[in-house]
């Protein structure tokens, strides 16, 4: 274990964790909600520093990031633990499921687990010719010390850094990590507190921190919403989300994805239907009507006779010409030019918020 950076010792006893929006008050010998941050002698320690659940080389489009160095590869890595308990979670094995709890329980005991150093991560990214590193799989906001050390070293070596998150980092956590993070994909699960409670998530200040990341720290940000039938798919809620995005910046890409009940770890969520294509189309139209410039859909087939449904291409908001063509995360730059330090539509000259 390693001493944490983000915590505050309380005047009486115990510590307050400052990593995420839960701000857990942790007594001696106990861990916070995420089960990764331990109070030992009124000092906070991170149990998961350098503890990885594996590596994967991915197209950056799978994060998903469509406007940030399209066509690039990133070395994806994660650890164990989470500050949410989402019923639609795709990675319970490393976030809050039995396997994750077993690993975290073992780490709480005295011992010397195998640690992967930041240098080893960066070295692997360079060896695999990956121009970037992505912190993903479990929630990276609860792992800030390791993320910071890896990302800082990565940037020194000229690598890009990507943070795939539920947006729950605290004001202190965002301030700490913002200087070393190049791009974000934030999961906007719903607009209302009741919606997130149905999912097993935590409402917190996701909207406030997302706006801060975009406006104050100027981090490239894209948003994702998994549209779940009867949970967050009402027109009213979708309108609230799209109007909020527009107020921050209508150029922010919004990714819509399909819920697959067979992938849910929850018995109740397994009883829900697949997201109908019509619902995704409804969300797309609501977003366009609100004034969002870039909306993408990824909807894998639910049966053998149903094909993938997607809206993946980037269209110029001004002249409506195709500027980036995508096929299963493989992008082709069609009508793009670099001019005066900006990325523009080659047809009309519109300045696109793209990184190349």
DRENKOLVO-443460 format. One record per residue (C-alpha): z, x, y; residue number from 1; residue in three letters. Coordinates in nm, 4 decimals, decimal comma, padded with zeros to 6 digits, always signed. Last residue first. Example, Ala and Ser with C-alpha at 12.3 -4.5 7.8 and 13.67 -1.06 7.14 Angstrom:
// residues 2
REC pz px py n res
REC +00,7140 +01,3670 -00,1060 2 ser .
REC +00,7800 +01,2300 -00,4500 1 ala .
// end
This chain:
// residues 356
REC pz px py n res
REC -03,4953 -00,5335 +01,5196 356 unk .
REC -03,2305 -00,7548 +01,6782 355 unk .
REC -03,3341 -01,1021 +01,7863 354 unk .
REC -03,2386 -01,3278 +02,0726 353 unk .
REC -03,5989 -01,4086 +02,1580 352 unk .
REC -03,7406 -01,3551 +02,5039 351 unk .
REC -04,0468 -01,5811 +02,5434 350 unk .
REC -04,3643 -01,3771 +02,6017 349 unk .
REC -04,6052 -01,6594 +02,5131 348 unk .
REC -04,7926 -01,5419 +02,2011 347 unk .
REC -04,6218 -01,2155 +02,1157 346 unk .
REC -04,2823 -01,3856 +02,1234 345 unk .
REC -04,0421 -01,1322 +02,2652 344 unk .
REC -03,7804 -00,8803 +02,1599 343 unk .
REC -03,6430 -00,7013 +02,4651 342 unk .
REC -03,6183 -00,3377 +02,5790 341 unk .
REC -03,8946 -00,3861 +02,8341 340 unk .
REC -04,1288 -00,5098 +02,5606 339 unk .
REC -04,0918 -00,5241 +02,1857 338 unk .
REC -04,3344 -00,7628 +02,0192 337 unk .
REC -04,3153 -01,0467 +01,7707 336 unk .
REC -04,5814 -01,2772 +01,6290 335 unk .
REC -04,5740 -01,2540 +01,2499 334 unk .
REC -04,2749 -01,0518 +01,1324 333 unk .
REC -04,2527 -01,1169 +00,7587 332 unk .
REC -03,9140 -01,1987 +00,6119 331 unk .
REC -03,8078 -01,2019 +00,2454 330 unk .
REC -03,5015 -01,4246 +00,2170 329 unk .
REC -03,6684 -01,6565 -00,0364 328 unk .
REC -03,9926 -01,6652 +00,1637 327 unk .
REC -03,9561 -01,6162 +00,5353 326 unk .
REC -04,2158 -01,6163 +00,8167 325 unk .
REC -04,1026 -01,4861 +01,1550 324 unk .
REC -04,2772 -01,5685 +01,4845 323 unk .
REC -04,4410 -01,9044 +01,4076 322 unk .
REC -04,5618 -02,0582 +01,7338 321 unk .
REC -04,3563 -02,3331 +01,8968 320 unk .
REC -04,4608 -02,2256 +02,2497 319 unk .
REC -04,1118 -02,2203 +02,4006 318 unk .
REC -03,8573 -02,2293 +02,1158 317 unk .
REC -04,0599 -01,9711 +01,9166 316 unk .
REC -04,0265 -02,0671 +01,5511 315 unk .
REC -03,8252 -01,8731 +01,2959 314 unk .
REC -03,9077 -01,9761 +00,9406 313 unk .
REC -03,6408 -02,0710 +00,6887 312 unk .
REC -03,6496 -02,4484 +00,6540 311 unk .
REC -03,5739 -02,4931 +00,2888 310 unk .
REC -03,5965 -02,7196 -00,0100 309 unk .
REC -03,6043 -02,5496 -00,3465 308 unk .
REC -03,7797 -02,7573 -00,6097 307 unk .
REC -03,6592 -03,0573 -00,8081 306 unk .
REC -03,7804 -03,1049 -01,1653 305 unk .
REC -03,5169 -02,8795 -01,3237 304 unk .
REC -03,2369 -03,0513 -01,1323 303 unk .
REC -03,0150 -02,9655 -00,8317 302 unk .
REC -03,2689 -02,7457 -00,6530 301 unk .
REC -03,1396 -02,4952 -00,3971 300 unk .
REC -03,1015 -02,6168 -00,0373 299 unk .
REC -03,1166 -02,3526 +00,2358 298 unk .
REC -03,1736 -02,4992 +00,5808 297 unk .
REC -03,2190 -02,3193 +00,9130 296 unk .
REC -03,1689 -02,4318 +01,2709 295 unk .
REC -03,2825 -02,2257 +01,5707 294 unk .
REC -03,3155 -02,3616 +01,9239 293 unk .
REC -03,0241 -02,6067 +01,9390 292 unk .
REC -03,0924 -02,8738 +02,2025 291 unk .
REC -02,8708 -03,1623 +02,0903 290 unk .
REC -03,1795 -03,3384 +01,9543 289 unk .
REC -03,2550 -03,0314 +01,7440 288 unk .
REC -02,9048 -03,0307 +01,6021 287 unk .
REC -02,9117 -03,3998 +01,5196 286 unk .
REC -03,2547 -03,3569 +01,3589 285 unk .
REC -03,1293 -03,0742 +01,1355 284 unk .
REC -02,8182 -03,2707 +01,0395 283 unk .
REC -03,0350 -03,5658 +00,9381 282 unk .
REC -03,2653 -03,3351 +00,7397 281 unk .
REC -02,9595 -03,2023 +00,5579 280 unk .
REC -02,8498 -03,5585 +00,4842 279 unk .
REC -03,1984 -03,6509 +00,3630 278 unk .
REC -03,1915 -03,3548 +00,1239 277 unk .
REC -02,8909 -03,5175 -00,0415 276 unk .
REC -02,5825 -03,2951 -00,0724 275 unk .
REC -02,4983 -03,2868 -00,4404 274 unk .
REC -02,2537 -03,5596 -00,5355 273 unk .
REC -01,8720 -03,5405 -00,5326 272 unk .
REC -01,6819 -03,5500 -00,8625 271 unk .
REC -01,6575 -03,1700 -00,8748 270 unk .
REC -01,4733 -03,1947 -00,5422 269 unk .
REC -01,1839 -03,3777 -00,7078 268 unk .
REC -01,1591 -03,1310 -00,9956 267 unk .
REC -01,1605 -02,8348 -00,7539 266 unk .
REC -01,3124 -02,4950 -00,8424 265 unk .
REC -01,6483 -02,6087 -00,6974 264 unk .
REC -01,9708 -02,4596 -00,8337 263 unk .
REC -02,0714 -02,7721 -01,0289 262 unk .
REC -02,0296 -02,9774 -00,7111 261 unk .
REC -02,3252 -02,8031 -00,5394 260 unk .
REC -02,3072 -02,8457 -00,1612 259 unk .
REC -02,6278 -02,7650 +00,0260 258 unk .
REC -02,6530 -02,5285 +00,3188 257 unk .
REC -02,7161 -02,5592 +00,6911 256 unk .
REC -02,7520 -02,2414 +00,8971 255 unk .
REC -02,7142 -02,2600 +01,2761 254 unk .
REC -02,8734 -01,9776 +01,4766 253 unk .
REC -02,7155 -01,9258 +01,8215 252 unk .
REC -02,9878 -01,9807 +02,0845 251 unk .
REC -02,8182 -02,2980 +02,2146 250 unk .
REC -02,5310 -02,0808 +02,3456 249 unk .
REC -02,1637 -02,1737 +02,3827 248 unk .
REC -02,2193 -02,5292 +02,5042 247 unk .
REC -02,4965 -02,5742 +02,2476 246 unk .
REC -02,2654 -02,4834 +01,9611 245 unk .
REC -02,0107 -02,7443 +02,0719 244 unk .
REC -02,2804 -03,0117 +02,0974 243 unk .
REC -02,3977 -02,9221 +01,7472 242 unk .
REC -02,0502 -02,9451 +01,5934 241 unk .
REC -01,9651 -03,2751 +01,7627 240 unk .
REC -02,3004 -03,4213 +01,6601 239 unk .
REC -02,2351 -03,3214 +01,2974 238 unk .
REC -01,8966 -03,4934 +01,3120 237 unk .
REC -02,0374 -03,8205 +01,4468 236 unk .
REC -02,3347 -03,8175 +01,2113 235 unk .
REC -02,0960 -03,7994 +00,9166 234 unk .
REC -02,1483 -03,5137 +00,6710 233 unk .
REC -01,8087 -03,3404 +00,6819 232 unk .
REC -01,6224 -03,4757 +00,3772 231 unk .
REC -01,8092 -03,7782 +00,2386 230 unk .
REC -02,0936 -03,5532 +00,1132 229 unk .
REC -02,0410 -03,1810 +00,1857 228 unk .
REC -02,2642 -02,9962 +00,4342 227 unk .
REC -02,1912 -02,6238 +00,4084 226 unk .
REC -02,2077 -02,5198 +00,7721 225 unk .
REC -02,3088 -02,1680 +00,8764 224 unk .
REC -02,3025 -01,9986 +01,2159 223 unk .
REC -02,4718 -01,6889 +01,3566 222 unk .
REC -02,3132 -01,4421 +01,5962 221 unk .
REC -02,4236 -01,1149 +01,7574 220 unk .
REC -02,1032 -00,9817 +01,9113 219 unk .
REC -02,0889 -00,9987 +02,2916 218 unk .
REC -01,7137 -00,9315 +02,3042 217 unk .
REC -01,6225 -01,1811 +02,5735 216 unk .
REC -01,8843 -01,4526 +02,5289 215 unk .
REC -01,9763 -01,4462 +02,1618 214 unk .
REC -01,6484 -01,3311 +02,0046 213 unk .
REC -01,4487 -01,5418 +02,2528 212 unk .
REC -01,6527 -01,8522 +02,1685 211 unk .
REC -01,5854 -01,7960 +01,8009 210 unk .
REC -01,2155 -01,7405 +01,8733 209 unk .
REC -01,1852 -02,0743 +02,0566 208 unk .
REC -01,3734 -02,2668 +01,7901 207 unk .
REC -01,1780 -02,1122 +01,5034 206 unk .
REC -00,8422 -02,1783 +01,6693 205 unk .
REC -00,6329 -02,3004 +01,3737 204 unk .
REC -00,7796 -02,5674 +01,1467 203 unk .
REC -00,6807 -02,4276 +00,8078 202 unk .
REC -00,8780 -02,5042 +00,4900 201 unk .
REC -00,7853 -02,7112 +00,1852 200 unk .
REC -01,1074 -02,9092 +00,2104 199 unk .
REC -00,9434 -03,2373 +00,3062 198 unk .
REC -00,7327 -03,0446 +00,5588 197 unk .
REC -01,0502 -02,9045 +00,7133 196 unk .
REC -01,1850 -03,2534 +00,7704 195 unk .
REC -00,8578 -03,3845 +00,9112 194 unk .
REC -00,8533 -03,1059 +01,1692 193 unk .
REC -01,1919 -03,2205 +01,2955 192 unk .
REC -01,5103 -03,0236 +01,3631 191 unk .
REC -01,6133 -02,9127 +01,0173 190 unk .
REC -01,6561 -02,6076 +00,7987 189 unk .
REC -01,7975 -02,3761 +01,0633 188 unk .
REC -01,8377 -02,0609 +00,8557 187 unk .
REC -01,8878 -01,7665 +01,0886 186 unk .
REC -02,1611 -01,5098 +01,0369 185 unk .
REC -02,0896 -01,2117 +01,2504 184 unk .
REC -02,2729 -00,9030 +01,3744 183 unk .
REC -02,2042 -00,5573 +01,5142 182 unk .
REC -01,8352 -00,5078 +01,4343 181 unk .
REC -01,6606 -00,1842 +01,5410 180 unk .
REC -01,5435 -00,2730 +01,8931 179 unk .
REC -01,4615 -00,6326 +01,7863 178 unk .
REC -01,2069 -00,5314 +01,5205 177 unk .
REC -00,8830 -00,4877 +01,7198 176 unk .
REC -00,9585 -00,7519 +01,9838 175 unk .
REC -01,0537 -00,9987 +01,7099 174 unk .
REC -00,7337 -00,9308 +01,5184 173 unk .
REC -00,5177 -00,9701 +01,8289 172 unk .
REC -00,6801 -01,3017 +01,9200 171 unk .
REC -00,6318 -01,4021 +01,5574 170 unk .
REC -00,8996 -01,4015 +01,2911 169 unk .
REC -00,9747 -01,7410 +01,1427 168 unk .
REC -01,3514 -01,7440 +01,1838 167 unk .
REC -01,4205 -01,8331 +00,8209 166 unk .
REC -01,5816 -01,4917 +00,7931 165 unk .
REC -01,8787 -01,2749 +00,7080 164 unk .
REC -01,8432 -00,9546 +00,9158 163 unk .
REC -02,1455 -00,7228 +00,9402 162 unk .
REC -02,1513 -00,3554 +01,0378 161 unk .
REC -02,4635 -00,1498 +01,1046 160 unk .
REC -02,4790 +00,2179 +01,0086 159 unk .
REC -02,5348 +00,5111 +01,2436 158 unk .
REC -02,2903 +00,7487 +01,0750 157 unk .
REC -02,0329 +00,7019 +01,3507 156 unk .
REC -02,0838 +00,3274 +01,3066 155 unk .
REC -01,9921 +00,3556 +00,9403 154 unk .
REC -01,6756 +00,5525 +01,0208 153 unk .
REC -01,5550 +00,2800 +01,2562 152 unk .
REC -01,6571 +00,0089 +01,0110 151 unk .
REC -01,4681 +00,1618 +00,7175 150 unk .
REC -01,1478 +00,2199 +00,9172 149 unk .
REC -01,1645 -00,1199 +01,0869 148 unk .
REC -01,2323 -00,3123 +00,7669 147 unk .
REC -00,9418 -00,1305 +00,6011 146 unk .
REC -00,6983 -00,2236 +00,8771 145 unk .
REC -00,8336 -00,5762 +00,9209 144 unk .
REC -00,7931 -00,7105 +00,5646 143 unk .
REC -00,6760 -01,0664 +00,6352 142 unk .
REC -00,9747 -01,1257 +00,8654 141 unk .
REC -01,2066 -01,0060 +00,5859 140 unk .
REC -01,1834 -01,3386 +00,3965 139 unk .
REC -01,3052 -01,2910 +00,0385 138 unk .
REC -01,6689 -01,2402 -00,0602 137 unk .
REC -01,7652 -01,0540 +00,2645 136 unk .
REC -01,7458 -00,7337 +00,4659 135 unk .
REC -02,1077 -00,6252 +00,5092 134 unk .
REC -02,2254 -00,2633 +00,5424 133 unk .
REC -02,5567 -00,1631 +00,7008 132 unk .
REC -02,8628 +00,0588 +00,6890 131 unk .
REC -02,8519 +00,0661 +00,3075 130 unk .
REC -03,0293 +00,3719 +00,1720 129 unk .
REC -02,8260 +00,3614 -00,1521 128 unk .
REC -02,6854 +00,7085 -00,0849 127 unk .
REC -02,6005 +00,6108 +00,2735 126 unk .
REC -02,4167 +00,2985 +00,1659 125 unk .
REC -02,2368 +00,4959 -00,1061 124 unk .
REC -02,1200 +00,7590 +00,1434 123 unk .
REC -01,9930 +00,4884 +00,3757 122 unk .
REC -01,7862 +00,3324 +00,0978 121 unk .
REC -01,6545 +00,6674 -00,0265 120 unk .
REC -01,5523 +00,7723 +00,3248 119 unk .
REC -01,3636 +00,4441 +00,3727 118 unk .
REC -01,1576 +00,5332 +00,0639 117 unk .
REC -01,1739 +00,3358 -00,2588 116 unk .
REC -00,8197 +00,3019 -00,3901 115 unk .
REC -00,7192 +00,2943 -00,7548 114 unk .
REC -00,3737 +00,1413 -00,7840 113 unk .
REC -00,0641 +00,3602 -00,7628 112 unk .
REC +00,2413 +00,1593 -00,8542 111 unk .
REC +00,5322 -00,0441 -00,7232 110 unk .
REC +00,4745 -00,4129 -00,7723 109 unk .
REC +00,3046 -00,6190 -00,5037 108 unk .
REC -00,0307 -00,4881 -00,6245 107 unk .
REC +00,0243 -00,6506 -00,9646 106 unk .
REC +00,0821 -00,9896 -00,8047 105 unk .
REC -00,2302 -00,9458 -00,5911 104 unk .
REC -00,4415 -00,8766 -00,8993 103 unk .
REC -00,2982 -01,1752 -01,0886 102 unk .
REC -00,3375 -01,4023 -00,7860 101 unk .
REC -00,7029 -01,3015 -00,7513 100 unk .
REC -00,7656 -01,3680 -01,1207 99 unk .
REC -00,5942 -01,7070 -01,1050 98 unk .
REC -00,7825 -01,8275 -00,7958 97 unk .
REC -00,7150 -01,7572 -00,4274 96 unk .
REC -00,9858 -01,5224 -00,3011 95 unk .
REC -01,1324 -01,2915 -00,5645 94 unk .
REC -01,1893 -01,5311 -00,8544 93 unk .
REC -01,2043 -01,8235 -00,6096 92 unk .
REC -01,5439 -01,7007 -00,4843 91 unk .
REC -01,7650 -02,0049 -00,4221 90 unk .
REC -01,4896 -02,2034 -00,2498 89 unk .
REC -01,5564 -02,5790 -00,2233 88 unk .
REC -01,1907 -02,6730 -00,2674 87 unk .
REC -01,0968 -02,4281 +00,0055 86 unk .
REC -00,7553 -02,2652 -00,0224 85 unk .
REC -00,7555 -02,0701 +00,3057 84 unk .
REC -00,5772 -01,7468 +00,4105 83 unk .
REC -00,7518 -01,5539 +00,1363 82 unk .
REC -00,6800 -01,2859 -00,1234 81 unk .
REC -00,8733 -01,0060 -00,2920 80 unk .
REC -01,1213 -00,7421 -00,1713 79 unk .
REC -01,4785 -00,7480 -00,0485 78 unk .
REC -01,7982 -00,5501 -00,0410 77 unk .
REC -02,1629 -00,5929 +00,0536 76 unk .
REC -02,3892 -00,2910 +00,1064 75 unk .
REC -02,6502 -00,4274 +00,3418 74 unk .
REC -03,0287 -00,4309 +00,3170 73 unk .
REC -03,2562 -00,4977 +00,6144 72 unk .
REC -03,5481 -00,7424 +00,6163 71 unk .
REC -03,4421 -00,9060 +00,9400 70 unk .
REC -03,2407 -00,6768 +01,1713 69 unk .
REC -03,0121 -00,9514 +01,3012 68 unk .
REC -03,1809 -01,2842 +01,3678 67 unk .
REC -03,1713 -01,4327 +01,0178 66 unk .
REC -02,8122 -01,3505 +00,9200 65 unk .
REC -02,6869 -01,5377 +00,6136 64 unk .
REC -02,5103 -01,3371 +00,4560 63 unk .
REC -02,8158 -01,3715 +00,2312 62 unk .
REC -03,0579 -01,2782 +00,5107 61 unk .
REC -02,9031 -00,9294 +00,5204 60 unk .
REC -03,0770 -00,8670 +00,1900 59 unk .
REC -02,8040 -00,7715 -00,0551 58 unk .
REC -02,6673 -00,4621 -00,2284 57 unk .
REC -02,3495 -00,5553 -00,4151 56 unk .
REC -02,0169 -00,3781 -00,4468 55 unk .
REC -01,6974 -00,4612 -00,6305 54 unk .
REC -01,3637 -00,6401 -00,6056 53 unk .
REC -01,2267 -00,3647 -00,3836 52 unk .
REC -00,8740 -00,2380 -00,3212 51 unk .
REC -00,9008 +00,0160 -00,0379 50 unk .
REC -00,6157 -00,1399 +00,1581 49 unk .
REC -00,5240 -00,4488 -00,0437 48 unk .
REC -00,1449 -00,4454 -00,0274 47 unk .
REC -00,1255 -00,4336 +00,3521 46 unk .
REC +00,2241 -00,3411 +00,4636 45 unk .
REC +00,4430 -00,5011 +00,7273 44 unk .
REC +00,7684 -00,3378 +00,8304 43 unk .
REC +01,1005 -00,5169 +00,8161 42 unk .
REC +01,2194 -00,3025 +00,5244 41 unk .
REC +00,9146 -00,4102 +00,3233 40 unk .
REC +00,7337 -00,7219 +00,4425 39 unk .
REC +00,4127 -00,7589 +00,2419 38 unk .
REC +00,0606 -00,8561 +00,3483 37 unk .
REC -00,1906 -00,9562 +00,0775 36 unk .
REC -00,0539 -01,2900 -00,0423 35 unk .
REC -00,2815 -01,4814 +00,1994 34 unk .
REC +00,0110 -01,7081 +00,2924 33 unk .
REC +00,2244 -01,4084 +00,3860 32 unk .
REC +00,4158 -01,1871 +00,1448 31 unk .
REC +00,7909 -01,1612 +00,0795 30 unk .
REC +01,0273 -00,8702 +00,0212 29 unk .
REC +01,2017 -00,9171 +00,3569 28 unk .
REC +01,0901 -01,2352 +00,5311 27 unk .
REC +00,7403 -01,3061 +00,6613 26 unk .
REC +00,6617 -01,5244 +00,9611 25 unk .
REC +00,2892 -01,5952 +00,9186 24 unk .
REC +00,0694 -01,5978 +01,2303 23 unk .
REC -00,1630 -01,8571 +01,0705 22 unk .
REC -00,4375 -01,7573 +01,3128 21 unk .
REC -00,5030 -01,4277 +01,1408 20 unk .
REC -00,3954 -01,0628 +01,1536 19 unk .
REC -00,0842 -01,0923 +01,3704 18 unk .
REC +00,1809 -01,1029 +01,0975 17 unk .
REC +00,5264 -01,1820 +01,2319 16 unk .
REC +00,8056 -00,9781 +01,0803 15 unk .
REC +01,1498 -01,0436 +00,9365 14 unk .
REC +01,4936 -01,0066 +01,0833 13 unk .
REC +01,6594 -01,0909 +01,4120 12 unk .
REC +01,4404 -00,9689 +01,6978 11 unk .
REC +01,1186 -01,0082 +01,5008 10 unk .
REC +00,8983 -00,7091 +01,4232 9 unk .
REC +00,5384 -00,7709 +01,5263 8 unk .
REC +00,2320 -00,7219 +01,3081 7 unk .
REC -00,1260 -00,5951 +01,3234 6 unk .
REC -00,1408 -00,2291 +01,2287 5 unk .
REC -00,0323 -00,2592 +00,8664 4 unk .
REC +00,1402 +00,0160 +00,6727 3 unk .
REC -00,0539 +00,1040 +00,3597 2 unk .
REC +00,0000 +00,0000 +00,0000 1 unk .
// end
